[in-house]
Amino acid sequence: MPTAFQIPPSDIYITGELALRALKPGDATRETRALQELATRMLDHPEEVLPNFVALAMEITGGSSAGVSLYEDDPAPGIFRWRYLHGKLAPFENATTPRNFSPCGITLDENRPVLSRHPEIFYNWISDAKIVVPEVLLVPLYLGGAEPLGTLWIVSDREGHFDANDARIAGELATFVGTALRMLNTQKALKQALEEQEMLAKEMSHRVKNLFAVAEGMVRLSARSGETKEEMVKTLIGRFHALANAHGLVRRSFHTGADASRLLDLAVLMETIVRPHERVAPGAPSRFAISGPAIPCGEHALNGVALIFHELATNAAKYGALHSDGGQVDVRWAQEGEDLIFRWSEQGGPAITAPPQAIGFGGKLLNDTVTRQFGGSFEHAWEPQGLKAVVRLPMKNLAN
C-alpha cells in the first residue's frame, strides 16, 4: 500500500473544476424543504438526523451513493468509519478507512469541499473492495470548534456530474447538521448534569440518614464503655471526629486536611474508615482485623474505594456485626492476577434469620461504584451473624 505521504496524481483531485462547470438548474424551494425536514427530525427524532442528512444530500445533488465518514482517533493516527450509507455502497456500512491515506483525510486537511475523480486509481483499499468511483464530492463535517466529526461524501456514477452548487448545498447541509448535533450534545449534557444532581441529592439524603443512625449507635456504645460523664463526652467527641474524617474520604475533593497526601494507601484508608467504630477502652481488643499489601490509590480511585468500604462499615453498624458489642469484622485484600480482591467478613452480630428482600439505595450505590467506576464485581451473602462480601477491582483502575 502506498504511504500516507505519497502525493496523489494531479488528476485524482479536481476540485478546481467545480468553478468551471456549468451549473445545473437549482431548486431553492426544495433546498428549504430539506432543511425544514432536518430541523423537524432534530426535534422529534434526533437519532435520525444523520441518516436523513445523508439521504437528503444524495437526493438533492443527484448522487448514486452517499455516507458519512466519522473520525475515530484510535488506533493512531486515526481512522474513518463509514456510517449511514445510502445507495449502491450501502453494503459497506461500518467499513473503516485510513485517516492519513484517504480522500476524507485530504478533505479535513484542506478544510473545504473536495472533488475527486477515480480515487481507486491511487487508493488501493478502494480498488481492493471492487469499488469504482467516477466522481466523489466530499465536505468536512464539524461538531463545533476545530475537532472534526468527519466528512460527508457523495458519489456519482459519471464523471463531470458535480458542480459548484452541489458543493454549496452539501456544505450548507453539513453546517446545519453540525449545529444540530452540537445542540443535541448540549441537551444531552444538560440532561446528564440534571441526572447527576438528582443522584447527588439522593446520595446526600442517604448519607445524612446513615450519619444519624451511626451516631445513635455511637452514643449507645460510648455510654456503655464510659464510666463517667466526662469520659463518655471525650469518647463520643473522638468518635465523631473519626467519623467526620471517614465520611470526608467519600468526597475526596472536599477534604481539606493537611495530611490529605498520605491518605493514598489502602491500609491507611481502611484504618480511617473503621476508626469511628473501634473500641476505645484501654487494652480493649480491636473490633477489626485488617490485612493486605501496601497498595497506593489514585485520587479518583480513592473516592470510590472509600465509598465502598464506608458503606459496608455503615451497614455493619446499622444491621450487622458492629451493631453488637462483641461483633467483629475481618477485612483483607490481596492481588490475584490483574485484580485486587477484597474480602469482608462479619461475625458476632445480631442473628440474621433472613436476608433483606430488597436492595436499598446504599446497596445500589455500592454496586454501581464497583461495576461502573472500576469495572469490577461485587458478590455478597448474608450469613447468620453478618455479611460476607467479595469485591474485585481491576488493578489498572486503582491508579487513576
Backbone torsions as a table, in degrees:
resi	resn	phi	psi	omega
1	MET	NA	137.3	176.3
2	PRO	-61.7	153.1	179.5
3	THR	-81.1	166.1	-178.3
4	ALA	-67.4	-15.0	-174.9
5	PHE	-96.3	-2.8	176.2
6	GLN	-73.8	142.3	-177.4
7	ILE	-88.3	124.7	179.6
8	PRO	-64.1	154.3	175.3
9	PRO	-57.6	150.1	-174.7
10	SER	-61.5	-24.6	-177.1
11	ASP	-89.2	3.9	176.6
12	ILE	-79.0	-43.6	179.2
13	TYR	-107.5	116.9	-171.9
14	ILE	-126.5	38.6	-175.7
15	THR	-56.8	-34.2	-179.4
16	GLY	-60.1	-24.0	-179.6
17	GLU	-68.3	-21.5	-179.1
18	LEU	-57.1	-40.0	-177.9
19	ALA	-75.6	-16.0	-175.6
20	LEU	-96.4	-18.6	-175.0
21	ARG	-80.9	148.2	175.9
22	ALA	-64.6	139.5	-177.5
23	LEU	-79.9	134.9	173.6
24	LYS	-72.2	152.2	178.0
25	PRO	-57.2	131.9	-178.9
26	GLY	-94.5	167.8	178.6
27	ASP	-138.7	90.1	-176.7
28	ALA	-61.7	-36.9	-179.9
29	THR	-63.6	-41.2	179.6
30	ARG	-63.8	-41.4	179.3
31	GLU	-64.1	-41.3	179.0
32	THR	-63.2	-42.7	178.6
33	ARG	-62.1	-37.3	-179.6
34	ALA	-63.2	-44.6	178.7
35	LEU	-65.7	-38.4	177.7
36	GLN	-63.3	-39.5	179.3
37	GLU	-65.0	-41.1	177.6
38	LEU	-63.0	-41.6	179.9
39	ALA	-62.4	-41.3	179.1
40	THR	-64.1	-43.7	178.9
41	ARG	-62.3	-37.6	-178.7
42	MET	-62.1	-38.4	-178.6
43	LEU	-77.3	-43.6	-172.7
44	ASP	-91.2	-38.0	-177.1
45	HIS	-139.0	74.2	-174.7
46	PRO	-59.0	-28.2	-180.0
47	GLU	-68.7	-12.5	-178.4
48	GLU	-98.4	3.2	-176.3
49	VAL	-59.8	-53.5	-176.7
50	LEU	-65.9	-46.5	177.8
51	PRO	-57.9	-41.9	-179.8
52	ASN	-71.1	-34.2	176.2
53	PHE	-59.0	-46.4	179.7
54	VAL	-64.6	-45.5	-178.3
55	ALA	-62.5	-42.4	-179.9
56	LEU	-67.1	-41.4	179.4
57	ALA	-61.4	-42.6	178.7
58	MET	-65.5	-41.6	-177.9
59	GLU	-66.2	-47.8	-175.1
60	ILE	-67.4	-36.5	-178.3
61	THR	-89.7	-7.0	177.6
62	GLY	76.4	27.8	179.4
63	GLY	-78.4	168.6	178.5
64	SER	-101.8	-19.1	177.0
65	SER	-151.2	154.3	177.0
66	ALA	-159.0	159.4	178.9
67	GLY	-172.7	176.6	176.1
68	VAL	-117.3	132.8	173.1
69	SER	-102.1	106.9	-178.0
70	LEU	-89.5	131.5	-175.7
71	TYR	-80.5	134.8	173.4
72	GLU	-128.5	129.2	-175.7
73	ASP	-83.5	-7.1	179.3
74	ASP	-119.2	125.8	4.7
75	PRO	-80.6	150.3	-179.9
76	ALA	-62.2	147.3	1.5
77	PRO	-85.5	17.0	176.7
78	GLY	116.4	158.9	177.7
79	ILE	-138.4	167.0	168.9
80	PHE	-111.9	139.4	175.9
81	ARG	-112.7	126.0	-179.3
82	TRP	-75.8	123.5	-179.7
83	ARG	-134.5	155.4	174.3
84	TYR	57.6	40.5	-176.5
85	LEU	-72.3	141.5	175.6
86	HIS	-127.1	154.6	175.8
87	GLY	85.4	-154.2	-172.1
88	LYS	-63.7	-27.0	-177.5
89	LEU	-91.6	7.0	-178.9
90	ALA	-54.4	-34.3	179.3
91	PRO	-61.9	-13.4	-178.9
92	PHE	-92.9	18.0	177.4
93	GLU	-52.2	132.9	178.7
94	ASN	76.6	5.2	173.4
95	ALA	-64.4	154.3	179.0
96	THR	-119.7	149.1	-180.0
97	THR	-135.7	156.1	-175.7
98	PRO	-71.0	140.9	177.2
99	ARG	-66.1	-41.9	-173.2
100	ASN	-100.4	17.0	177.5
101	PHE	-150.4	65.2	-176.6
102	SER	-166.1	157.0	173.3
103	PRO	-60.8	-32.4	178.1
104	CYS	-64.2	-41.3	178.0
105	GLY	-62.5	-41.6	177.1
106	ILE	-60.7	-40.2	-178.6
107	THR	-63.0	-43.6	178.8
108	LEU	-69.9	-36.1	178.0
109	ASP	-62.6	-40.8	-178.2
110	GLU	-85.8	-18.4	177.7
111	ASN	54.0	47.5	178.3
112	ARG	-162.6	167.4	176.0
113	PRO	-59.7	142.9	-179.1
114	VAL	-131.8	138.1	176.1
115	LEU	-116.1	129.1	-179.1
116	SER	-126.6	142.4	179.3
117	ARG	-115.6	124.8	179.6
118	HIS	45.0	59.4	178.9
119	PRO	-64.0	-15.6	179.6
120	GLU	-66.7	-16.1	177.3
121	ILE	-65.2	-35.1	-176.9
122	PHE	-101.7	-41.0	-177.4
123	TYR	-92.3	102.1	-173.5
124	ASN	-70.8	-17.0	175.7
125	TRP	-68.0	-23.6	175.0
126	ILE	-76.4	-48.4	-179.3
127	SER	-66.7	-33.9	178.2
128	ASP	-61.9	-29.4	178.7
129	ALA	-85.6	6.3	179.7
130	LYS	62.0	34.8	178.5
131	ILE	-102.0	130.8	175.5
132	VAL	-111.6	126.8	-175.4
133	VAL	-123.4	90.6	178.6
134	PRO	-56.4	-39.2	178.7
135	GLU	-159.4	140.3	176.5
136	VAL	-137.5	130.0	177.0
137	LEU	-103.7	128.3	-178.6
138	LEU	-125.1	141.1	174.7
139	VAL	-132.7	144.8	179.6
140	PRO	-71.2	146.7	179.6
141	LEU	-123.4	114.1	-177.1
142	TYR	-115.7	143.3	178.5
143	LEU	-90.2	-9.2	-176.3
144	GLY	135.4	140.3	-178.8
145	GLY	73.2	-154.2	-174.8
146	ALA	-94.2	-8.5	-176.8
147	GLU	-81.7	121.7	-177.3
148	PRO	-79.2	141.3	170.4
149	LEU	-83.6	-32.6	179.9
150	GLY	153.0	-145.2	179.5
151	THR	-137.8	153.7	165.7
152	LEU	-100.2	131.6	177.1
153	TRP	-130.3	144.3	-179.9
154	ILE	-130.7	128.0	-177.6
155	VAL	-104.5	139.6	173.1
156	SER	-112.6	149.4	179.0
157	ASP	-81.5	-2.6	-179.0
158	ARG	-139.7	151.6	176.5
159	GLU	-74.3	151.6	177.6
160	GLY	78.7	14.5	-174.1
161	HIS	-79.7	-45.9	-171.0
162	PHE	-83.9	147.7	177.2
163	ASP	-132.9	-174.9	-176.2
164	ALA	-63.3	-32.3	178.0
165	ASN	-65.6	-39.7	177.6
166	ASP	-61.6	-42.3	178.7
167	ALA	-64.0	-39.8	179.1
168	ARG	-64.3	-46.7	-178.6
169	ILE	-61.9	-45.9	-179.4
170	ALA	-62.4	-40.5	179.0
171	GLY	-65.1	-41.2	178.9
172	GLU	-65.7	-41.0	177.0
173	LEU	-62.6	-41.8	179.9
174	ALA	-63.7	-41.1	178.4
175	THR	-63.7	-42.6	179.8
176	PHE	-62.4	-46.2	-177.4
177	VAL	-67.1	-38.1	177.0
178	GLY	-59.2	-42.9	177.0
179	THR	-64.0	-43.6	180.0
180	ALA	-61.1	-45.1	-179.0
181	LEU	-66.7	-34.9	177.3
182	ARG	-64.9	-39.4	177.1
183	MET	-64.9	-41.1	179.5
184	LEU	-64.5	-40.9	178.3
185	ASN	-63.6	-39.0	176.9
186	THR	-63.2	-41.5	179.0
187	GLN	-63.6	-42.5	179.1
188	LYS	-64.5	-41.9	-179.9
189	ALA	-63.6	-39.8	178.6
190	LEU	-64.8	-43.4	178.8
191	LYS	-61.9	-42.3	178.9
192	GLN	-63.8	-40.8	179.2
193	ALA	-62.9	-41.3	178.8
194	LEU	-65.5	-40.3	178.2
195	GLU	-64.5	-39.8	178.8
196	GLU	-65.9	-37.3	177.7
197	GLN	-65.7	-40.5	178.1
198	GLU	-63.6	-42.9	177.7
199	MET	-63.3	-40.4	179.2
200	LEU	-63.1	-41.3	178.7
201	ALA	-62.4	-42.0	178.1
202	LYS	-64.9	-40.6	-179.8
203	GLU	-65.2	-41.5	-179.9
204	MET	-64.6	-41.6	177.2
205	SER	-60.6	-43.0	178.6
206	HIS	-62.2	-42.4	-179.0
207	ARG	-64.7	-42.2	-179.0
208	VAL	-62.7	-45.5	178.2
209	LYS	-60.2	-42.4	178.6
210	ASN	-63.0	-41.6	-178.7
211	LEU	-61.2	-42.3	178.8
212	PHE	-64.9	-41.8	-179.7
213	ALA	-64.7	-44.1	-179.8
214	VAL	-68.4	-39.9	179.3
215	ALA	-61.3	-40.4	177.6
216	GLU	-60.2	-43.6	178.3
217	GLY	-63.9	-38.0	179.5
218	MET	-66.5	-37.0	177.5
219	VAL	-61.7	-45.8	179.5
220	ARG	-62.8	-45.2	-178.9
221	LEU	-63.7	-42.9	-179.2
222	SER	-67.4	-35.9	179.1
223	ALA	-64.4	-37.3	-179.3
224	ARG	-74.0	-31.6	-175.2
225	SER	-92.0	-19.1	-177.8
226	GLY	-90.5	129.0	-178.9
227	GLU	-82.2	-25.2	178.4
228	THR	-128.8	165.9	178.4
229	LYS	-60.8	-40.2	-178.1
230	GLU	-65.1	-41.5	178.2
231	GLU	-63.4	-40.6	179.5
232	MET	-63.0	-44.2	179.8
233	VAL	-61.6	-45.8	-179.6
234	LYS	-61.8	-45.2	180.0
235	THR	-63.3	-44.3	-176.9
236	LEU	-65.6	-42.1	177.8
237	ILE	-61.3	-42.5	177.7
238	GLY	-60.6	-41.2	178.8
239	ARG	-64.8	-41.7	-178.9
240	PHE	-65.4	-37.5	176.7
241	HIS	-64.1	-43.2	179.0
242	ALA	-64.4	-38.8	179.0
243	LEU	-64.8	-40.1	178.2
244	ALA	-62.5	-41.4	178.1
245	ASN	-64.0	-43.5	179.4
246	ALA	-65.9	-42.1	-179.7
247	HIS	-66.1	-34.7	-179.5
248	GLY	-64.5	-27.2	-179.6
249	LEU	-65.3	-27.6	-177.0
250	VAL	-67.2	-32.7	175.1
251	ARG	-113.9	76.1	-169.1
252	ARG	-56.9	-34.1	-176.3
253	SER	-66.4	-17.0	179.2
254	PHE	-97.3	0.0	-178.7
255	HIS	-75.2	125.2	-175.9
256	THR	-117.0	10.0	-179.1
257	GLY	-64.7	148.9	-178.2
258	ALA	-68.6	-23.3	-177.0
259	ASP	-98.7	24.0	-176.7
260	ALA	-59.1	-32.3	-175.4
261	SER	-66.7	-23.2	-178.0
262	ARG	-86.0	-11.3	-178.1
263	LEU	-84.0	55.2	-178.2
264	LEU	-121.4	-0.3	-179.9
265	ASP	-107.5	142.6	-175.0
266	LEU	-61.2	-38.1	-179.0
267	ALA	-62.9	-45.7	178.0
268	VAL	-63.2	-40.7	179.1
269	LEU	-59.8	-48.4	-179.3
270	MET	-62.9	-44.1	-179.4
271	GLU	-61.1	-37.7	179.2
272	THR	-66.7	-39.9	-177.7
273	ILE	-69.8	-38.6	-174.8
274	VAL	-88.2	-14.7	-174.2
275	ARG	-55.3	-38.9	-180.0
276	PRO	-61.7	-21.2	-174.5
277	HIS	-101.7	3.0	-177.3
278	GLU	-77.6	156.0	170.1
279	ARG	-72.5	145.2	-176.9
280	VAL	-115.4	-8.4	180.0
281	ALA	-64.6	138.4	179.6
282	PRO	-56.0	130.2	177.6
283	GLY	79.4	-1.7	-179.3
284	ALA	-71.1	140.0	179.4
285	PRO	-69.1	150.9	-179.9
286	SER	-69.0	149.3	176.3
287	ARG	-87.9	-3.8	-175.5
288	PHE	-128.1	140.4	169.0
289	ALA	-114.5	109.7	-174.9
290	ILE	-116.3	127.4	179.7
291	SER	-152.3	145.5	178.6
292	GLY	162.8	161.1	-179.6
293	PRO	-71.1	161.7	176.6
294	ALA	-69.3	119.3	179.9
295	ILE	-129.3	111.7	177.1
296	PRO	-74.3	146.3	178.0
297	CYS	-117.9	142.4	172.9
298	GLY	-73.2	168.7	-177.1
299	GLU	-56.1	-49.6	-176.4
300	HIS	-69.0	-41.5	-179.1
301	ALA	-65.3	-34.6	-179.5
302	LEU	-58.8	-41.9	177.4
303	ASN	-56.1	-49.5	-175.9
304	GLY	-64.9	-45.6	-179.5
305	VAL	-64.1	-41.6	178.3
306	ALA	-61.1	-43.0	179.7
307	LEU	-61.1	-44.6	-177.7
308	ILE	-58.5	-50.8	-173.2
309	PHE	-84.0	-24.8	170.9
310	HIS	-64.0	-39.7	178.6
311	GLU	-66.2	-42.1	178.5
312	LEU	-64.1	-43.2	179.8
313	ALA	-65.7	-40.4	179.3
314	THR	-63.8	-44.0	178.4
315	ASN	-63.7	-38.0	178.2
316	ALA	-64.1	-36.0	178.9
317	ALA	-72.1	-31.4	-178.4
318	LYS	-82.5	-40.6	-171.8
319	TYR	-127.8	-25.8	-167.5
320	GLY	-104.3	-141.5	-170.8
321	ALA	-59.9	-36.5	-176.2
322	LEU	-77.2	-1.4	176.1
323	HIS	-82.8	-12.4	179.6
324	SER	-113.7	149.1	-179.9
325	ASP	-59.7	-37.2	-175.7
326	GLY	-93.5	6.4	-177.7
327	GLY	-71.7	148.5	178.6
328	GLN	-138.0	155.6	179.3
329	VAL	-130.1	133.1	176.1
330	ASP	-108.4	121.3	178.7
331	VAL	-123.1	122.1	177.5
332	ARG	-143.6	154.0	179.6
333	TRP	-142.8	154.6	179.6
334	ALA	-158.4	151.1	177.4
335	GLN	-83.8	129.4	176.5
336	GLU	-128.1	104.8	-176.1
337	GLY	66.1	-124.5	-178.5
338	GLU	-97.4	7.8	-177.7
339	ASP	-117.8	154.9	170.0
340	LEU	-105.6	123.6	-175.8
341	ILE	-106.4	123.8	174.7
342	PHE	-105.0	137.2	175.3
343	ARG	-122.9	123.0	-178.5
344	TRP	-115.1	123.2	-176.4
345	SER	-136.2	127.6	-179.4
346	GLU	-109.8	148.5	173.5
347	GLN	-153.4	153.5	178.1
348	GLY	84.5	9.3	179.1
349	GLY	-86.8	-177.7	176.6
350	PRO	-58.6	146.7	-179.7
351	ALA	-63.0	128.5	178.3
352	ILE	-103.9	108.8	-177.4
353	THR	-82.4	-26.1	179.6
354	ALA	-153.6	140.2	178.6
355	PRO	-68.7	157.6	177.5
356	PRO	-56.1	143.8	-177.3
357	GLN	-81.6	-18.7	-177.3
358	ALA	-140.9	152.0	177.3
359	ILE	-90.3	122.7	-179.3
360	GLY	-79.8	-175.4	-178.5
361	PHE	-61.7	-40.0	179.9
362	GLY	-61.7	-42.6	178.2
363	GLY	-64.1	-39.2	178.4
364	LYS	-67.5	-40.5	178.6
365	LEU	-61.3	-44.1	179.1
366	LEU	-62.2	-49.6	-177.7
367	ASN	-63.7	-41.3	179.4
368	ASP	-64.3	-37.5	178.6
369	THR	-63.2	-44.6	-179.4
370	VAL	-64.1	-47.7	-172.1
371	THR	-82.9	-40.1	-174.5
372	ARG	-87.5	-45.9	-178.9
373	GLN	-73.2	-43.1	-174.0
374	PHE	-102.9	-13.6	-175.0
375	GLY	66.6	31.4	-177.6
376	GLY	-105.3	-158.8	-179.6
377	SER	-140.2	153.7	-178.7
378	PHE	-133.4	119.0	177.4
379	GLU	-120.7	139.6	-179.7
380	HIS	-149.8	157.3	177.9
381	ALA	-148.0	137.2	177.4
382	TRP	-87.7	124.4	177.0
383	GLU	-113.1	168.4	-172.9
384	PRO	-51.5	-31.3	-175.7
385	GLN	-116.1	17.0	176.8
386	GLY	147.7	-170.2	-174.1
387	LEU	-95.7	141.9	168.2
388	LYS	-119.9	128.2	-175.8
389	ALA	-137.2	149.0	174.6
390	VAL	-127.1	121.6	179.0
391	VAL	-112.3	125.7	-180.0
392	ARG	-114.9	119.2	-178.9
393	LEU	-123.8	129.4	175.2
394	PRO	-61.0	130.9	-178.6
395	MET	-57.6	-37.2	-175.9
396	LYS	-63.1	-24.8	-178.1
397	ASN	-90.2	-0.5	178.3
398	LEU	-88.9	-11.7	-176.6
399	ALA	-87.1	-11.2	-174.4
400	ASN	-86.6	NA	NA
